[in-house]
């Protein structure tokens, strides 16, 4: 059997509830970053493929905020309240579909934004790993802490 899990000194100041909330926040942020990264990748793919303008416009309508009642928007906040790296306005970048040939400037902006989001996601994953490891260590120290998340029976 290996060594017991170790707690992180950088997270030791957090209560168990705060650590769980922090981890949930990181997960939500990772979902947002992943979503926007996929959007940027799709936009770059469209530029490379040179699809006809009508197809791009239809896809833009499906994926932008102009779509009301979108199920995707029910689970993802498209304008996060802090946390995201400084990027160009992503909805505007996505919606900047020109009817002519692909712009090298737009392709460069998309590549740059995708690179920043990829780096940001990697950092989020490291933070998530540390928070998860700290939770596991706390549960290992006191398994009763796992029960706190379960509803009380009355």
ABEGO torsion letter per residue (X at the ends): XBBBBBBBAAAAABBAAAAAAAAAAAAAAAAAAAAAAAAAAAAAAAAAAGBBAAAAAAAAAAABAABBGBAAAAABBABBBEGBBBBBBAAAAAABBBABBBBAAAAAAAAAAAAAAAAAAAAAAAAAAAAAAAAAAAAAABAAAAAAABBBBX
